[in-house]
Amino acid sequence: MHGRLYATIVKELWALLRDPRSRILLVVPPVVQLFVIGFATTLEVKNFDVGVYDRDGGAYSREYIERLRGSPNVGRIVSLASPGEVRAAIDERAVIAVVMFDARFSADLAAGRPTVIQAILDGRRSNSSQIVAGYLGDIAAGIGAELRPGPGSAGTAANSESVISHWFNPNLDYLWFAMPSLIVIVGMVTGLAMTAQSVARERELGTFDQLMVSPLRVHEILIGKMVPPLLIGLLNATVYVLIIAFGFGIPLTGSVSLFFVALVFYLLALIGVGMLVSAVSQTQQQAFLGAFLVTVPAVVLSGYATPIDNMPYWLQLVAEGNPSKHFLIVTEGVFLKALPALEILRNTWPLALIALLTLAASSLLFRSRME
């Protein structure tokens, strides 16, 4: 049996690696994707343009505008002279927000009367608009805090201030979140695409019939097809970890050994799903489309872009069957939170269960196809 397994594994490795272009495609594109997606999926909002409709022209409206101009996140300040220009600036996406001051803003503020700064935001860019609204509110709050007398003092700024600390990501650098997550996402895309093509490729090349008449048993064929993507997945993940830790300087605070244990089960779960897709596909084109249909929901339900806690309860239950959801917790925890071993194992056993179920199902389906 060991000899048959060895021969099958070597055959599958040769099928993947004999073409120089295939060898390049297995390693280079995932690394390129790591850099491109990591920098492209920024969670920050910078260099945005803001319109200003200042009907006041007083000291305090000018103070606000100067602070807005000095913000490192603001690109251009666009002066607007009428409500029509305000509407046109938003409609044409010239600005993401417009700040409006009424004619008595500075006078009311100097007299201690309530004042309002109106901000009109582009609701078509809802997430960015919420962040921009926070920036605008912080500037207004800063001016208000300086004008408000503090306890025991007259006409001076308050003596107390809020001190905010961000655990696990002190500088709120989005790369600290994005780059470890890409180990999960890019690894899933590569692993599913590679595995889903295996049996379909055999059918197109005509070698599937040779497998059926060979002395190989079903589990030996499956193991032979599982090992190459597992080895390549481990290689790519190792390269990712080295680039992220040493190239980007993102701290690796948890147990690396337990991370690779969870990684093995994650790759086995992906291989099981990919083998299911491959077993029901007659051509490589069908296998590619099947892998795509699985990948998109898996990314959405992983928690990478949208928190799972914000999803409907029934979708949260569906997400429990998504291996990316569990391994994402492990990856982010190992990099940023020094995740305890018990928590890593708590998210590893679902990966092992998913791998067991998918590999068993693909084995049964593959056996029925061979018979």
JOTAHU-V817251 format. One record per residue. N is the residue number from 1. SS is DSSP state (2 for helix, 1 for strand, 0 for the rest). PHI is phi as a letter, one per 40 degrees, with the letter a starting at -180 (NA if undefined). OMEGA is omega in whole degrees, 0 to 359 (NA if undefined). Layout:
N:SS:PHI:OMEGA, N:SS:PHI:OMEGA
//
This chain:
1:0:NA:180, 2:2:c:178, 3:2:c:179, 4:2:c:178, 5:2:c:180, 6:2:c:180, 7:2:c:180, 8:2:c:180, 9:2:c:179, 10:2:c:179, 11:2:c:181, 12:2:c:178, 13:2:c:178, 14:2:c:179, 15:2:c:181, 16:2:c:192, 17:2:b:186, 18:0:c:179, 19:0:c:180, 20:2:d:179, 21:2:c:177, 22:2:c:179, 23:2:c:179, 24:2:c:183, 25:2:c:182, 26:2:c:186, 27:2:b:188, 28:2:c:181, 29:2:d:177, 30:2:d:178, 31:2:c:177, 32:2:c:178, 33:2:c:179, 34:2:d:181, 35:2:c:186, 36:2:c:182, 37:2:c:180, 38:2:c:180, 39:2:c:184, 40:2:c:183, 41:0:c:180, 42:0:c:177, 43:0:c:180, 44:0:c:175, 45:0:b:182, 46:0:b:176, 47:0:f:177, 48:1:c:181, 49:1:c:182, 50:1:b:174, 51:1:c:180, 52:1:b:174, 53:1:b:188, 54:1:b:175, 55:0:c:182, 56:0:c:182, 57:0:g:181, 58:0:c:186, 59:2:c:186, 60:2:c:175, 61:2:c:177, 62:2:c:178, 63:2:c:179, 64:2:c:182, 65:2:c:179, 66:2:c:177, 67:2:c:176, 68:2:c:180, 69:2:c:181, 70:2:c:179, 71:0:c:179, 72:0:c:182, 73:0:c:185, 74:1:c:176, 75:1:c:181, 76:1:b:169, 77:1:b:183, 78:1:b:179, 79:1:c:181, 80:0:b:189, 81:0:b:183, 82:0:a:175, 83:2:d:177, 84:2:c:177, 85:2:c:177, 86:2:c:180, 87:2:c:182, 88:2:c:181, 89:2:c:178, 90:2:c:183, 91:2:c:183, 92:0:c:179, 93:0:f:176, 94:0:c:178, 95:0:b:176, 96:0:c:180, 97:1:a:174, 98:1:b:177, 99:1:b:185, 100:1:b:177, 101:1:b:177, 102:0:c:189, 103:0:c:184, 104:0:b:184, 105:2:d:183, 106:2:c:181, 107:2:c:179, 108:2:c:181, 109:2:c:179, 110:2:c:181, 111:0:c:180, 112:0:g:178, 113:0:c:180, 114:0:d:179, 115:0:b:182, 116:0:b:169, 117:0:b:181, 118:1:c:177, 119:1:b:176, 120:1:b:186, 121:1:b:179, 122:0:c:182, 123:2:c:176, 124:2:c:176, 125:2:b:194, 126:2:c:182, 127:2:c:179, 128:2:c:181, 129:2:c:178, 130:2:c:180, 131:2:c:178, 132:2:c:178, 133:2:c:176, 134:2:c:177, 135:2:c:181, 136:2:c:179, 137:2:c:179, 138:2:c:179, 139:2:c:178, 140:2:c:180, 141:2:c:179, 142:2:c:177, 143:2:c:179, 144:2:c:179, 145:2:c:179, 146:2:c:181, 147:2:c:183, 148:0:c:179, 149:0:c:177, 150:0:c:180, 151:0:c:176, 152:0:g:179, 153:0:b:182, 154:0:b:174, 155:0:g:178, 156:0:b:181, 157:0:c:180, 158:0:c:184, 159:0:c:181, 160:0:b:179, 161:0:a:178, 162:0:c:176, 163:0:b:185, 164:0:b:176, 165:0:b:179, 166:0:b:179, 167:0:c:174, 168:0:g:179, 169:0:a:191, 170:0:d:183, 171:0:c:182, 172:0:f:177, 173:0:c:185, 174:2:c:180, 175:2:c:178, 176:2:c:177, 177:2:c:189, 178:2:c:188, 179:2:c:176, 180:2:c:180, 181:2:c:182, 182:2:c:172, 183:2:d:181, 184:2:c:188, 185:2:c:181, 186:2:c:177, 187:2:c:179, 188:2:c:181, 189:2:c:182, 190:2:c:183, 191:2:c:179, 192:2:c:181, 193:2:c:183, 194:2:c:184, 195:2:c:183, 196:2:c:182, 197:2:c:194, 198:2:c:182, 199:2:c:179, 200:2:c:178, 201:2:c:178, 202:2:c:180, 203:2:c:182, 204:2:c:181, 205:2:c:180, 206:0:g:181, 207:0:c:179, 208:2:c:178, 209:2:c:178, 210:2:c:176, 211:2:c:183, 212:2:c:182, 213:2:c:179, 214:0:c:179, 215:0:c:181, 216:0:c:174, 217:0:c:185, 218:2:c:182, 219:2:c:177, 220:2:c:177, 221:2:c:181, 222:2:c:178, 223:2:c:179, 224:2:c:179, 225:2:c:180, 226:2:c:189, 227:2:c:182, 228:2:d:178, 229:2:c:177, 230:2:c:180, 231:2:c:180, 232:2:c:177, 233:2:c:177, 234:2:c:178, 235:2:c:181, 236:2:c:180, 237:2:c:178, 238:2:c:177, 239:2:c:178, 240:2:d:182, 241:2:c:180, 242:2:c:180, 243:2:c:183, 244:2:c:184, 245:2:c:186, 246:2:c:180, 247:2:c:182, 248:0:c:178, 249:0:g:179, 250:0:c:187, 251:0:c:175, 252:0:b:193, 253:0:c:186, 254:0:c:183, 255:0:c:180, 256:2:c:181, 257:2:c:178, 258:2:c:176, 259:2:c:181, 260:2:c:173, 261:2:c:178, 262:2:c:180, 263:2:c:179, 264:2:c:180, 265:2:c:177, 266:2:c:178, 267:2:c:177, 268:2:c:177, 269:2:c:178, 270:2:c:180, 271:2:c:178, 272:2:c:178, 273:2:c:179, 274:2:c:178, 275:2:c:175, 276:2:c:179, 277:2:c:183, 278:2:c:183, 279:2:c:181, 280:2:c:183, 281:0:c:179, 282:0:c:182, 283:0:b:178, 284:2:c:178, 285:2:c:176, 286:2:c:179, 287:2:c:179, 288:2:c:180, 289:2:c:178, 290:2:c:178, 291:2:c:178, 292:2:c:180, 293:2:c:178, 294:2:c:188, 295:2:c:185, 296:2:c:177, 297:2:c:180, 298:2:c:178, 299:2:c:182, 300:2:c:184, 301:0:c:180, 302:0:c:186, 303:0:g:181, 304:0:c:183, 305:0:b:184, 306:0:b:179, 307:0:d:180, 308:2:c:180, 309:2:c:180, 310:2:c:182, 311:0:c:173, 312:0:d:186, 313:2:c:182, 314:2:c:177, 315:2:c:176, 316:2:c:177, 317:2:c:178, 318:2:c:181, 319:2:c:178, 320:0:c:177, 321:0:c:180, 322:0:c:181, 323:2:c:181, 324:2:c:180, 325:2:c:183, 326:2:c:182, 327:2:c:176, 328:2:c:177, 329:2:c:180, 330:2:c:184, 331:2:c:180, 332:2:c:180, 333:2:c:181, 334:2:c:181, 335:2:c:193, 336:2:b:192, 337:2:b:186, 338:0:f:185, 339:0:d:181, 340:0:c:182, 341:2:d:180, 342:2:c:179, 343:2:c:177, 344:2:c:179, 345:2:c:180, 346:2:c:177, 347:2:c:178, 348:2:c:182, 349:2:c:172, 350:2:c:176, 351:2:c:178, 352:2:c:179, 353:2:c:178, 354:2:c:178, 355:2:c:180, 356:2:c:183, 357:2:c:183, 358:2:c:179, 359:2:c:177, 360:2:c:179, 361:2:c:179, 362:2:c:177, 363:2:c:179, 364:2:c:180, 365:2:c:179, 366:2:c:179, 367:2:c:180, 368:2:c:178, 369:2:c:181, 370:2:c:180, 371:0:c:NA
//
